Amino acid sequence: MKKGFTAVFERDGGWYIAYCAEIPGANGQGKTKEEARQSLAEAIALIPEDCREDALRVLIREYD
């Protein structure tokens, strides 16, 4: 099952800035709205990987 998130787009000069309020730290940007959406989607996909890596670093330090 896919989970949907809310993407918020803002215009800043010649750029679109995108963020997701449900996922702090997930941001994207692009010259077009579609580029910003894709950038945001890639950022959202990286969040679980980053969290997993952070958790592993904590576990390794605890058992060292």
PDBQT receptor file of N, H, CA, C and O in Angstrom, charges set to zero:
ATOM      1  N   MET A   1       0.831  -1.167   0.000  1.00  0.00    +0.000 N 
ATOM      2  CA  MET A   1       0.000   0.000   0.000  1.00  0.00    +0.000 C 
ATOM      3  C   MET A   1       0.888   1.246   0.000  1.00  0.00    +0.000 C 
ATOM      4  O   MET A   1       1.855   1.327   0.756  1.00  0.00    +0.000 OA
ATOM      5  N   LYS A   2       0.553   2.201  -0.844  1.00  0.00    +0.000 N 
ATOM      6  H   LYS A   2      -0.233   2.134  -1.459  1.00  0.00    +0.000 HD
ATOM      7  CA  LYS A   2       1.302   3.449  -0.892  1.00  0.00    +0.000 C 
ATOM      8  C   LYS A   2       0.699   4.454   0.075  1.00  0.00    +0.000 C 
ATOM      9  O   LYS A   2      -0.519   4.536   0.237  1.00  0.00    +0.000 OA
ATOM     10  N   LYS A   3       1.573   5.212   0.712  1.00  0.00    +0.000 N 
ATOM     11  H   LYS A   3       2.562   5.146   0.581  1.00  0.00    +0.000 HD
ATOM     12  CA  LYS A   3       1.146   6.281   1.618  1.00  0.00    +0.000 C 
ATOM     13  C   LYS A   3       1.259   7.588   0.868  1.00  0.00    +0.000 C 
ATOM     14  O   LYS A   3       2.260   7.840   0.197  1.00  0.00    +0.000 OA
ATOM     15  N   GLY A   4       0.243   8.420   0.977  1.00  0.00    +0.000 N 
ATOM     16  H   GLY A   4      -0.570   8.216   1.523  1.00  0.00    +0.000 HD
ATOM     17  CA  GLY A   4       0.282   9.727   0.345  1.00  0.00    +0.000 C 
ATOM     18  C   GLY A   4       0.730  10.789   1.336  1.00  0.00    +0.000 C 
ATOM     19  O   GLY A   4       0.440  10.699   2.529  1.00  0.00    +0.000 OA
ATOM     20  N   PHE A   5       1.429  11.780   0.842  1.00  0.00    +0.000 N 
ATOM     21  H   PHE A   5       1.665  11.852  -0.127  1.00  0.00    +0.000 HD
ATOM     22  CA  PHE A   5       1.868  12.899   1.649  1.00  0.00    +0.000 C 
ATOM     23  C   PHE A   5       1.431  14.190   0.978  1.00  0.00    +0.000 C 
ATOM     24  O   PHE A   5       1.181  14.229  -0.226  1.00  0.00    +0.000 OA
ATOM     25  N   THR A   6       1.345  15.233   1.767  1.00  0.00    +0.000 N 
ATOM     26  H   THR A   6       1.549  15.202   2.745  1.00  0.00    +0.000 HD
ATOM     27  CA  THR A   6       0.973  16.534   1.241  1.00  0.00    +0.000 C 
ATOM     28  C   THR A   6       2.226  17.290   0.822  1.00  0.00    +0.000 C 
ATOM     29  O   THR A   6       3.130  17.502   1.629  1.00  0.00    +0.000 OA
ATOM     30  N   ALA A   7       2.275  17.692  -0.437  1.00  0.00    +0.000 N 
ATOM     31  H   ALA A   7       1.540  17.520  -1.093  1.00  0.00    +0.000 HD
ATOM     32  CA  ALA A   7       3.391  18.490  -0.937  1.00  0.00    +0.000 C 
ATOM     33  C   ALA A   7       2.937  19.946  -1.008  1.00  0.00    +0.000 C 
ATOM     34  O   ALA A   7       1.879  20.259  -1.553  1.00  0.00    +0.000 OA
ATOM     35  N   VAL A   8       3.756  20.817  -0.449  1.00  0.00    +0.000 N 
ATOM     36  H   VAL A   8       4.616  20.563  -0.006  1.00  0.00    +0.000 HD
ATOM     37  CA  VAL A   8       3.496  22.253  -0.490  1.00  0.00    +0.000 C 
ATOM     38  C   VAL A   8       4.534  22.881  -1.406  1.00  0.00    +0.000 C 
ATOM     39  O   VAL A   8       5.734  22.660  -1.239  1.00  0.00    +0.000 OA
ATOM     40  N   PHE A   9       4.067  23.671  -2.382  1.00  0.00    +0.000 N 
ATOM     41  H   PHE A   9       3.092  23.850  -2.517  1.00  0.00    +0.000 HD
ATOM     42  CA  PHE A   9       4.959  24.311  -3.343  1.00  0.00    +0.000 C 
ATOM     43  C   PHE A   9       4.901  25.821  -3.157  1.00  0.00    +0.000 C 
ATOM     44  O   PHE A   9       3.829  26.403  -2.989  1.00  0.00    +0.000 OA
ATOM     45  N   GLU A  10       6.068  26.437  -3.192  1.00  0.00    +0.000 N 
ATOM     46  H   GLU A  10       6.938  25.965  -3.329  1.00  0.00    +0.000 HD
ATOM     47  CA  GLU A  10       6.164  27.886  -3.128  1.00  0.00    +0.000 C 
ATOM     48  C   GLU A  10       7.073  28.346  -4.262  1.00  0.00    +0.000 C 
ATOM     49  O   GLU A  10       7.989  27.630  -4.665  1.00  0.00    +0.000 OA
ATOM     50  N   ARG A  11       6.816  29.516  -4.757  1.00  0.00    +0.000 N 
ATOM     51  H   ARG A  11       6.071  30.097  -4.429  1.00  0.00    +0.000 HD
ATOM     52  CA  ARG A  11       7.644  30.086  -5.822  1.00  0.00    +0.000 C 
ATOM     53  C   ARG A  11       8.652  31.035  -5.192  1.00  0.00    +0.000 C 
ATOM     54  O   ARG A  11       8.286  31.872  -4.367  1.00  0.00    +0.000 OA
ATOM     55  N   ASP A  12       9.920  30.911  -5.573  1.00  0.00    +0.000 N 
ATOM     56  H   ASP A  12      10.218  30.231  -6.243  1.00  0.00    +0.000 HD
ATOM     57  CA  ASP A  12      10.968  31.801  -5.076  1.00  0.00    +0.000 C 
ATOM     58  C   ASP A  12      11.810  32.233  -6.270  1.00  0.00    +0.000 C 
ATOM     59  O   ASP A  12      12.734  31.526  -6.672  1.00  0.00    +0.000 OA
ATOM     60  N   GLY A  13      11.496  33.373  -6.825  1.00  0.00    +0.000 N 
ATOM     61  H   GLY A  13      10.745  33.948  -6.499  1.00  0.00    +0.000 HD
ATOM     62  CA  GLY A  13      12.172  33.810  -8.044  1.00  0.00    +0.000 C 
ATOM     63  C   GLY A  13      11.874  32.838  -9.171  1.00  0.00    +0.000 C 
ATOM     64  O   GLY A  13      10.713  32.595  -9.502  1.00  0.00    +0.000 OA
ATOM     65  N   GLY A  14      12.917  32.288  -9.755  1.00  0.00    +0.000 N 
ATOM     66  H   GLY A  14      13.860  32.486  -9.486  1.00  0.00    +0.000 HD
ATOM     67  CA  GLY A  14      12.747  31.336 -10.846  1.00  0.00    +0.000 C 
ATOM     68  C   GLY A  14      12.686  29.881 -10.400  1.00  0.00    +0.000 C 
ATOM     69  O   GLY A  14      12.745  28.973 -11.229  1.00  0.00    +0.000 OA
ATOM     70  N   TRP A  15      12.569  29.658  -9.110  1.00  0.00    +0.000 N 
ATOM     71  H   TRP A  15      12.521  30.396  -8.437  1.00  0.00    +0.000 HD
ATOM     72  CA  TRP A  15      12.575  28.298  -8.567  1.00  0.00    +0.000 C 
ATOM     73  C   TRP A  15      11.261  27.958  -7.881  1.00  0.00    +0.000 C 
ATOM     74  O   TRP A  15      10.560  28.831  -7.368  1.00  0.00    +0.000 OA
ATOM     75  N   TYR A  16      10.945  26.667  -7.886  1.00  0.00    +0.000 N 
ATOM     76  H   TYR A  16      11.514  25.958  -8.302  1.00  0.00    +0.000 HD
ATOM     77  CA  TYR A  16       9.868  26.134  -7.053  1.00  0.00    +0.000 C 
ATOM     78  C   TYR A  16      10.525  25.439  -5.868  1.00  0.00    +0.000 C 
ATOM     79  O   TYR A  16      11.467  24.664  -6.036  1.00  0.00    +0.000 OA
ATOM     80  N   ILE A  17      10.034  25.714  -4.699  1.00  0.00    +0.000 N 
ATOM     81  H   ILE A  17       9.269  26.343  -4.563  1.00  0.00    +0.000 HD
ATOM     82  CA  ILE A  17      10.494  25.075  -3.475  1.00  0.00    +0.000 C 
ATOM     83  C   ILE A  17       9.352  24.182  -3.004  1.00  0.00    +0.000 C 
ATOM     84  O   ILE A  17       8.199  24.612  -2.976  1.00  0.00    +0.000 OA
ATOM     85  N   ALA A  18       9.663  22.955  -2.637  1.00  0.00    +0.000 N 
ATOM     86  H   ALA A  18      10.600  22.606  -2.660  1.00  0.00    +0.000 HD
ATOM     87  CA  ALA A  18       8.637  22.013  -2.184  1.00  0.00    +0.000 C 
ATOM     88  C   ALA A  18       9.027  21.446  -0.830  1.00  0.00    +0.000 C 
ATOM     89  O   ALA A  18      10.203  21.201  -0.559  1.00  0.00    +0.000 OA
ATOM     90  N   TYR A  19       8.035  21.245   0.008  1.00  0.00    +0.000 N 
ATOM     91  H   TYR A  19       7.080  21.444  -0.212  1.00  0.00    +0.000 HD
ATOM     92  CA  TYR A  19       8.286  20.584   1.291  1.00  0.00    +0.000 C 
ATOM     93  C   TYR A  19       7.064  19.787   1.693  1.00  0.00    +0.000 C 
ATOM     94  O   TYR A  19       5.972  19.962   1.152  1.00  0.00    +0.000 OA
ATOM     95  N   CYS A  20       7.275  18.915   2.648  1.00  0.00    +0.000 N 
ATOM     96  H   CYS A  20       8.162  18.773   3.087  1.00  0.00    +0.000 HD
ATOM     97  CA  CYS A  20       6.223  18.037   3.142  1.00  0.00    +0.000 C 
ATOM     98  C   CYS A  20       6.106  18.254   4.642  1.00  0.00    +0.000 C 
ATOM     99  O   CYS A  20       7.029  17.936   5.392  1.00  0.00    +0.000 OA
ATOM    100  N   ALA A  21       4.974  18.793   5.079  1.00  0.00    +0.000 N 
ATOM    101  H   ALA A  21       4.225  19.051   4.470  1.00  0.00    +0.000 HD
ATOM    102  CA  ALA A  21       4.776  19.105   6.495  1.00  0.00    +0.000 C 
ATOM    103  C   ALA A  21       4.770  17.848   7.369  1.00  0.00    +0.000 C 
ATOM    104  O   ALA A  21       5.139  17.913   8.541  1.00  0.00    +0.000 OA
ATOM    105  N   GLU A  22       4.360  16.716   6.818  1.00  0.00    +0.000 N 
ATOM    106  H   GLU A  22       4.060  16.663   5.866  1.00  0.00    +0.000 HD
ATOM    107  CA  GLU A  22       4.306  15.479   7.600  1.00  0.00    +0.000 C 
ATOM    108  C   GLU A  22       5.686  14.879   7.867  1.00  0.00    +0.000 C 
ATOM    109  O   GLU A  22       5.843  14.058   8.770  1.00  0.00    +0.000 OA
ATOM    110  N   ILE A  23       6.680  15.286   7.087  1.00  0.00    +0.000 N 
ATOM    111  H   ILE A  23       6.552  15.953   6.353  1.00  0.00    +0.000 HD
ATOM    112  CA  ILE A  23       8.019  14.705   7.208  1.00  0.00    +0.000 C 
ATOM    113  C   ILE A  23       9.035  15.832   7.358  1.00  0.00    +0.000 C 
ATOM    114  O   ILE A  23       9.520  16.363   6.358  1.00  0.00    +0.000 OA
ATOM    115  N   PRO A  24       9.360  16.203   8.592  1.00  0.00    +0.000 N 
ATOM    116  CA  PRO A  24      10.338  17.278   8.789  1.00  0.00    +0.000 C 
ATOM    117  C   PRO A  24      11.667  16.949   8.106  1.00  0.00    +0.000 C 
ATOM    118  O   PRO A  24      12.165  15.827   8.199  1.00  0.00    +0.000 OA
ATOM    119  N   GLY A  25      12.216  17.919   7.437  1.00  0.00    +0.000 N 
ATOM    120  H   GLY A  25      11.811  18.831   7.362  1.00  0.00    +0.000 HD
ATOM    121  CA  GLY A  25      13.486  17.732   6.758  1.00  0.00    +0.000 C 
ATOM    122  C   GLY A  25      13.372  17.307   5.314  1.00  0.00    +0.000 C 
ATOM    123  O   GLY A  25      14.376  17.282   4.602  1.00  0.00    +0.000 OA
ATOM    124  N   ALA A  26      12.171  16.971   4.858  1.00  0.00    +0.000 N 
ATOM    125  H   ALA A  26      11.356  16.991   5.437  1.00  0.00    +0.000 HD
ATOM    126  CA  ALA A  26      11.975  16.572   3.465  1.00  0.00    +0.000 C 
ATOM    127  C   ALA A  26      11.674  17.817   2.637  1.00  0.00    +0.000 C 
ATOM    128  O   ALA A  26      10.600  18.408   2.754  1.00  0.00    +0.000 OA
ATOM    129  N   ASN A  27      12.630  18.207   1.804  1.00  0.00    +0.000 N 
ATOM    130  H   ASN A  27      13.502  17.727   1.709  1.00  0.00    +0.000 HD
ATOM    131  CA  ASN A  27      12.504  19.401   0.974  1.00  0.00    +0.000 C 
ATOM    132  C   ASN A  27      12.990  19.096  -0.432  1.00  0.00    +0.000 C 
ATOM    133  O   ASN A  27      13.812  18.203  -0.639  1.00  0.00    +0.000 OA
ATOM    134  N   GLY A  28      12.477  19.841  -1.389  1.00  0.00    +0.000 N 
ATOM    135  H   GLY A  28      11.809  20.566  -1.221  1.00  0.00    +0.000 HD
ATOM    136  CA  GLY A  28      12.926  19.698  -2.764  1.00  0.00    +0.000 C 
ATOM    137  C   GLY A  28      12.889  21.037  -3.455  1.00  0.00    +0.000 C 
ATOM    138  O   GLY A  28      12.314  22.000  -2.947  1.00  0.00    +0.000 OA
ATOM    139  N   GLN A  29      13.508  21.090  -4.621  1.00  0.00    +0.000 N 
ATOM    140  H   GLN A  29      13.975  20.308  -5.033  1.00  0.00    +0.000 HD
ATOM    141  CA  GLN A  29      13.485  22.324  -5.407  1.00  0.00    +0.000 C 
ATOM    142  C   GLN A  29      13.655  21.984  -6.865  1.00  0.00    +0.000 C 
ATOM    143  O   GLN A  29      14.144  20.910  -7.215  1.00  0.00    +0.000 OA
ATOM    144  N   GLY A  30      13.250  22.904  -7.713  1.00  0.00    +0.000 N 
ATOM    145  H   GLY A  30      12.853  23.777  -7.429  1.00  0.00    +0.000 HD
ATOM    146  CA  GLY A  30      13.421  22.719  -9.144  1.00  0.00    +0.000 C 
ATOM    147  C   GLY A  30      12.998  23.950  -9.905  1.00  0.00    +0.000 C 
ATOM    148  O   GLY A  30      12.307  24.821  -9.374  1.00  0.00    +0.000 OA
ATOM    149  N   LYS A  31      13.418  24.015 -11.155  1.00  0.00    +0.000 N 
ATOM    150  H   LYS A  31      13.979  23.308 -11.585  1.00  0.00    +0.000 HD
ATOM    151  CA  LYS A  31      13.039  25.138 -12.019  1.00  0.00    +0.000 C 
ATOM    152  C   LYS A  31      11.564  25.037 -12.425  1.00  0.00    +0.000 C 
ATOM    153  O   LYS A  31      10.931  26.045 -12.739  1.00  0.00    +0.000 OA
ATOM    154  N   THR A  32      11.029  23.826 -12.417  1.00  0.00    +0.000 N 
ATOM    155  H   THR A  32      11.544  23.007 -12.162  1.00  0.00    +0.000 HD
ATOM    156  CA  THR A  32       9.606  23.622 -12.706  1.00  0.00    +0.000 C 
ATOM    157  C   THR A  32       8.960  22.952 -11.498  1.00  0.00    +0.000 C 
ATOM    158  O   THR A  32       9.640  22.401 -10.633  1.00  0.00    +0.000 OA
ATOM    159  N   LYS A  33       7.644  23.013 -11.460  1.00  0.00    +0.000 N 
ATOM    160  H   LYS A  33       7.091  23.461 -12.163  1.00  0.00    +0.000 HD
ATOM    161  CA  LYS A  33       6.922  22.373 -10.355  1.00  0.00    +0.000 C 
ATOM    162  C   LYS A  33       7.159  20.858 -10.371  1.00  0.00    +0.000 C 
ATOM    163  O   LYS A  33       7.284  20.236  -9.316  1.00  0.00    +0.000 OA
ATOM    164  N   GLU A  34       7.220  20.276 -11.556  1.00  0.00    +0.000 N 
ATOM    165  H   GLU A  34       7.119  20.782 -12.413  1.00  0.00    +0.000 HD
ATOM    166  CA  GLU A  34       7.458  18.831 -11.672  1.00  0.00    +0.000 C 
ATOM    167  C   GLU A  34       8.858  18.468 -11.177  1.00  0.00    +0.000 C 
ATOM    168  O   GLU A  34       9.022  17.444 -10.513  1.00  0.00    +0.000 OA
ATOM    169  N   GLU A  35       9.867  19.282 -11.483  1.00  0.00    +0.000 N 
ATOM    170  H   GLU A  35       9.734  20.114 -12.022  1.00  0.00    +0.000 HD
ATOM    171  CA  GLU A  35      11.220  19.027 -10.970  1.00  0.00    +0.000 C 
ATOM    172  C   GLU A  35      11.244  19.108  -9.447  1.00  0.00    +0.000 C 
ATOM    173  O   GLU A  35      11.898  18.297  -8.792  1.00  0.00    +0.000 OA
ATOM    174  N   ALA A  36      10.539  20.075  -8.888  1.00  0.00    +0.000 N 
ATOM    175  H   ALA A  36      10.007  20.734  -9.420  1.00  0.00    +0.000 HD
ATOM    176  CA  ALA A  36      10.475  20.212  -7.428  1.00  0.00    +0.000 C 
ATOM    177  C   ALA A  36       9.760  19.018  -6.813  1.00  0.00    +0.000 C 
ATOM    178  O   ALA A  36      10.173  18.517  -5.767  1.00  0.00    +0.000 OA
ATOM    179  N   ARG A  37       8.685  18.556  -7.459  1.00  0.00    +0.000 N 
ATOM    180  H   ARG A  37       8.349  18.963  -8.309  1.00  0.00    +0.000 HD
ATOM    181  CA  ARG A  37       7.952  17.388  -6.959  1.00  0.00    +0.000 C 
ATOM    182  C   ARG A  37       8.842  16.149  -6.965  1.00  0.00    +0.000 C 
ATOM    183  O   ARG A  37       8.843  15.381  -6.003  1.00  0.00    +0.000 OA
ATOM    184  N   GLN A  38       9.595  15.952  -8.040  1.00  0.00    +0.000 N 
ATOM    185  H   GLN A  38       9.594  16.576  -8.821  1.00  0.00    +0.000 HD
ATOM    186  CA  GLN A  38      10.495  14.802  -8.134  1.00  0.00    +0.000 C 
ATOM    187  C   GLN A  38      11.603  14.887  -7.091  1.00  0.00    +0.000 C 
ATOM    188  O   GLN A  38      11.947  13.888  -6.459  1.00  0.00    +0.000 OA
ATOM    189  N   SER A  39      12.157  16.077  -6.914  1.00  0.00    +0.000 N 
ATOM    190  H   SER A  39      11.878  16.889  -7.428  1.00  0.00    +0.000 HD
ATOM    191  CA  SER A  39      13.204  16.291  -5.911  1.00  0.00    +0.000 C 
ATOM    192  C   SER A  39      12.683  15.988  -4.507  1.00  0.00    +0.000 C 
ATOM    193  O   SER A  39      13.376  15.375  -3.696  1.00  0.00    +0.000 OA
ATOM    194  N   LEU A  40      11.452  16.427  -4.231  1.00  0.00    +0.000 N 
ATOM    195  H   LEU A  40      10.889  16.925  -4.890  1.00  0.00    +0.000 HD
ATOM    196  CA  LEU A  40      10.833  16.151  -2.933  1.00  0.00    +0.000 C 
ATOM    197  C   LEU A  40      10.598  14.649  -2.751  1.00  0.00    +0.000 C 
ATOM    198  O   LEU A  40      10.851  14.105  -1.676  1.00  0.00    +0.000 OA
ATOM    199  N   ALA A  41      10.119  13.987  -3.792  1.00  0.00    +0.000 N 
ATOM    200  H   ALA A  41       9.914  14.428  -4.665  1.00  0.00    +0.000 HD
ATOM    201  CA  ALA A  41       9.888  12.538  -3.713  1.00  0.00    +0.000 C 
ATOM    202  C   ALA A  41      11.188  11.792  -3.411  1.00  0.00    +0.000 C 
ATOM    203  O   ALA A  41      11.190  10.847  -2.622  1.00  0.00    +0.000 OA
ATOM    204  N   GLU A  42      12.286  12.208  -4.029  1.00  0.00    +0.000 N 
ATOM    205  H   GLU A  42      12.285  12.975  -4.669  1.00  0.00    +0.000 HD
ATOM    206  CA  GLU A  42      13.581  11.580  -3.764  1.00  0.00    +0.000 C 
ATOM    207  C   GLU A  42      14.021  11.835  -2.321  1.00  0.00    +0.000 C 
ATOM    208  O   GLU A  42      14.577  10.946  -1.676  1.00  0.00    +0.000 OA
ATOM    209  N   ALA A  43      13.778  13.033  -1.819  1.00  0.00    +0.000 N 
ATOM    210  H   ALA A  43      13.327  13.756  -2.343  1.00  0.00    +0.000 HD
ATOM    211  CA  ALA A  43      14.137  13.345  -0.427  1.00  0.00    +0.000 C 
ATOM    212  C   ALA A  43      13.324  12.496   0.547  1.00  0.00    +0.000 C 
ATOM    213  O   ALA A  43      13.859  11.991   1.535  1.00  0.00    +0.000 OA
ATOM    214  N   ILE A  44      12.037  12.342   0.266  1.00  0.00    +0.000 N 
ATOM    215  H   ILE A  44      11.603  12.752  -0.536  1.00  0.00    +0.000 HD
ATOM    216  CA  ILE A  44      11.178  11.529   1.132  1.00  0.00    +0.000 C 
ATOM    217  C   ILE A  44      11.662  10.076   1.137  1.00  0.00    +0.000 C 
ATOM    218  O   ILE A  44      11.653   9.421   2.179  1.00  0.00    +0.000 OA
ATOM    219  N   ALA A  45      12.079   9.579  -0.013  1.00  0.00    +0.000 N 
ATOM    220  H   ALA A  45      12.087  10.111  -0.860  1.00  0.00    +0.000 HD
ATOM    221  CA  ALA A  45      12.554   8.191  -0.101  1.00  0.00    +0.000 C 
ATOM    222  C   ALA A  45      13.835   7.984   0.702  1.00  0.00    +0.000 C 
ATOM    223  O   ALA A  45      14.086   6.877   1.178  1.00  0.00    +0.000 OA
ATOM    224  N   LEU A  46      14.646   9.026   0.861  1.00  0.00    +0.000 N 
ATOM    225  H   LEU A  46      14.442   9.925   0.475  1.00  0.00    +0.000 HD
ATOM    226  CA  LEU A  46      15.910   8.898   1.588  1.00  0.00    +0.000 C 
ATOM    227  C   LEU A  46      15.743   8.951   3.112  1.00  0.00    +0.000 C 
ATOM    228  O   LEU A  46      16.618   8.484   3.841  1.00  0.00    +0.000 OA
ATOM    229  N   ILE A  47      14.646   9.508   3.595  1.00  0.00    +0.000 N 
ATOM    230  H   ILE A  47      13.935   9.888   3.003  1.00  0.00    +0.000 HD
ATOM    231  CA  ILE A  47      14.449   9.681   5.036  1.00  0.00    +0.000 C 
ATOM    232  C   ILE A  47      14.556   8.352   5.794  1.00  0.00    +0.000 C 
ATOM    233  O   ILE A  47      15.305   8.293   6.769  1.00  0.00    +0.000 OA
ATOM    234  N   PRO A  48      13.850   7.287   5.402  1.00  0.00    +0.000 N 
ATOM    235  CA  PRO A  48      13.978   6.025   6.151  1.00  0.00    +0.000 C 
ATOM    236  C   PRO A  48      15.401   5.476   6.145  1.00  0.00    +0.000 C 
ATOM    237  O   PRO A  48      15.863   4.933   7.148  1.00  0.00    +0.000 OA
ATOM    238  N   GLU A  49      16.098   5.616   5.015  1.00  0.00    +0.000 N 
ATOM    239  H   GLU A  49      15.722   6.057   4.200  1.00  0.00    +0.000 HD
ATOM    240  CA  GLU A  49      17.481   5.139   4.929  1.00  0.00    +0.000 C 
ATOM    241  C   GLU A  49      18.377   5.909   5.908  1.00  0.00    +0.000 C 
ATOM    242  O   GLU A  49      19.198   5.312   6.605  1.00  0.00    +0.000 OA
ATOM    243  N   ASP A  50      18.214   7.221   5.956  1.00  0.00    +0.000 N 
ATOM    244  H   ASP A  50      17.547   7.706   5.390  1.00  0.00    +0.000 HD
ATOM    245  CA  ASP A  50      19.007   8.034   6.889  1.00  0.00    +0.000 C 
ATOM    246  C   ASP A  50      18.704   7.666   8.334  1.00  0.00    +0.000 C 
ATOM    247  O   ASP A  50      19.615   7.584   9.159  1.00  0.00    +0.000 OA
ATOM    248  N   CYS A  51      17.430   7.443   8.646  1.00  0.00    +0.000 N 
ATOM    249  H   CYS A  51      16.690   7.509   7.976  1.00  0.00    +0.000 HD
ATOM    250  CA  CYS A  51      17.047   7.064  10.016  1.00  0.00    +0.000 C 
ATOM    251  C   CYS A  51      17.652   5.714  10.394  1.00  0.00    +0.000 C 
ATOM    252  O   CYS A  51      18.117   5.524  11.518  1.00  0.00    +0.000 OA
ATOM    253  N   ARG A  52      17.639   4.786   9.450  1.00  0.00    +0.000 N 
ATOM    254  H   ARG A  52      17.261   4.940   8.537  1.00  0.00    +0.000 HD
ATOM    255  CA  ARG A  52      18.209   3.460   9.698  1.00  0.00    +0.000 C 
ATOM    256  C   ARG A  52      19.711   3.569   9.959  1.00  0.00    +0.000 C 
ATOM    257  O   ARG A  52      20.231   2.925  10.871  1.00  0.00    +0.000 OA
ATOM    258  N   GLU A  53      20.409   4.382   9.162  1.00  0.00    +0.000 N 
ATOM    259  H   GLU A  53      19.987   4.905   8.421  1.00  0.00    +0.000 HD
ATOM    260  CA  GLU A  53      21.851   4.566   9.355  1.00  0.00    +0.000 C 
ATOM    261  C   GLU A  53      22.145   5.214  10.706  1.00  0.00    +0.000 C 
ATOM    262  O   GLU A  53      23.092   4.823  11.389  1.00  0.00    +0.000 OA
ATOM    263  N   ASP A  54      21.338   6.202  11.093  1.00  0.00    +0.000 N 
ATOM    264  H   ASP A  54      20.569   6.519  10.538  1.00  0.00    +0.000 HD
ATOM    265  CA  ASP A  54      21.518   6.841  12.399  1.00  0.00    +0.000 C 
ATOM    266  C   ASP A  54      21.318   5.832  13.524  1.00  0.00    +0.000 C 
ATOM    267  O   ASP A  54      22.083   5.820  14.488  1.00  0.00    +0.000 OA
ATOM    268  N   ALA A  55      20.304   4.995  13.409  1.00  0.00    +0.000 N 
ATOM    269  H   ALA A  55      19.683   5.005  12.626  1.00  0.00    +0.000 HD
ATOM    270  CA  ALA A  55      20.030   3.990  14.442  1.00  0.00    +0.000 C 
ATOM    271  C   ALA A  55      21.184   2.992  14.545  1.00  0.00    +0.000 C 
ATOM    272  O   ALA A  55      21.570   2.601  15.646  1.00  0.00    +0.000 OA
ATOM    273  N   LEU A  56      21.730   2.583  13.412  1.00  0.00    +0.000 N 
ATOM    274  H   LEU A  56      21.417   2.901  12.517  1.00  0.00    +0.000 HD
ATOM    275  CA  LEU A  56      22.850   1.643  13.431  1.00  0.00    +0.000 C 
ATOM    276  C   LEU A  56      24.083   2.261  14.083  1.00  0.00    +0.000 C 
ATOM    277  O   LEU A  56      24.800   1.582  14.817  1.00  0.00    +0.000 OA
ATOM    278  N   ARG A  57      24.335   3.544  13.822  1.00  0.00    +0.000 N 
ATOM    279  H   ARG A  57      23.753   4.096  13.225  1.00  0.00    +0.000 HD
ATOM    280  CA  ARG A  57      25.473   4.210  14.459  1.00  0.00    +0.000 C 
ATOM    281  C   ARG A  57      25.311   4.223  15.980  1.00  0.00    +0.000 C 
ATOM    282  O   ARG A  57      26.283   4.017  16.706  1.00  0.00    +0.000 OA
ATOM    283  N   VAL A  58      24.110   4.458  16.458  1.00  0.00    +0.000 N 
ATOM    284  H   VAL A  58      23.320   4.625  15.868  1.00  0.00    +0.000 HD
ATOM    285  CA  VAL A  58      23.849   4.471  17.905  1.00  0.00    +0.000 C 
ATOM    286  C   VAL A  58      24.076   3.081  18.484  1.00  0.00    +0.000 C 
ATOM    287  O   VAL A  58      24.708   2.934  19.531  1.00  0.00    +0.000 OA
ATOM    288  N   LEU A  59      23.560   2.062  17.800  1.00  0.00    +0.000 N 
ATOM    289  H   LEU A  59      23.047   2.181  16.950  1.00  0.00    +0.000 HD
ATOM    290  CA  LEU A  59      23.731   0.688  18.287  1.00  0.00    +0.000 C 
ATOM    291  C   LEU A  59      25.196   0.282  18.317  1.00  0.00    +0.000 C 
ATOM    292  O   LEU A  59      25.646  -0.357  19.269  1.00  0.00    +0.000 OA
ATOM    293  N   ILE A  60      25.935   0.644  17.292  1.00  0.00    +0.000 N 
ATOM    294  H   ILE A  60      25.570   1.163  16.519  1.00  0.00    +0.000 HD
ATOM    295  CA  ILE A  60      27.355   0.290  17.247  1.00  0.00    +0.000 C 
ATOM    296  C   ILE A  60      28.100   0.955  18.397  1.00  0.00    +0.000 C 
ATOM    297  O   ILE A  60      28.945   0.323  19.032  1.00  0.00    +0.000 OA
ATOM    298  N   ARG A  61      27.796   2.233  18.675  1.00  0.00    +0.000 N 
ATOM    299  H   ARG A  61      27.110   2.746  18.159  1.00  0.00    +0.000 HD
ATOM    300  CA  ARG A  61      28.461   2.917  19.785  1.00  0.00    +0.000 C 
ATOM    301  C   ARG A  61      28.107   2.283  21.117  1.00  0.00    +0.000 C 
ATOM    302  O   ARG A  61      28.961   2.206  22.000  1.00  0.00    +0.000 OA
ATOM    303  N   GLU A  62      26.875   1.827  21.290  1.00  0.00    +0.000 N 
ATOM    304  H   GLU A  62      26.181   1.890  20.572  1.00  0.00    +0.000 HD
ATOM    305  CA  GLU A  62      26.447   1.219  22.546  1.00  0.00    +0.000 C 
ATOM    306  C   GLU A  62      27.149  -0.101  22.801  1.00  0.00    +0.000 C 
ATOM    307  O   GLU A  62      27.405  -0.453  23.953  1.00  0.00    +0.000 OA
ATOM    308  N   TYR A  63      27.464  -0.840  21.738  1.00  0.00    +0.000 N 
ATOM    309  H   TYR A  63      27.255  -0.554  20.803  1.00  0.00    +0.000 HD
ATOM    310  CA  TYR A  63      28.076  -2.160  21.896  1.00  0.00    +0.000 C 
ATOM    311  C   TYR A  63      29.580  -2.156  21.674  1.00  0.00    +0.000 C 
ATOM    312  O   TYR A  63      30.211  -3.213  21.698  1.00  0.00    +0.000 OA
ATOM    313  N   ASP A  64      30.152  -1.002  21.461  1.00  0.00    +0.000 N 
ATOM    314  H   ASP A  64      29.639  -0.143  21.442  1.00  0.00    +0.000 HD
ATOM    315  CA  ASP A  64      31.602  -0.912  21.301  1.00  0.00    +0.000 C 
ATOM    316  C   ASP A  64      32.310  -0.885  22.623  1.00  0.00    +0.000 C 
ATOM    317  O   ASP A  64      33.538  -0.811  22.664  1.00  0.00    +0.000 OA
TER     318      ASP A  64
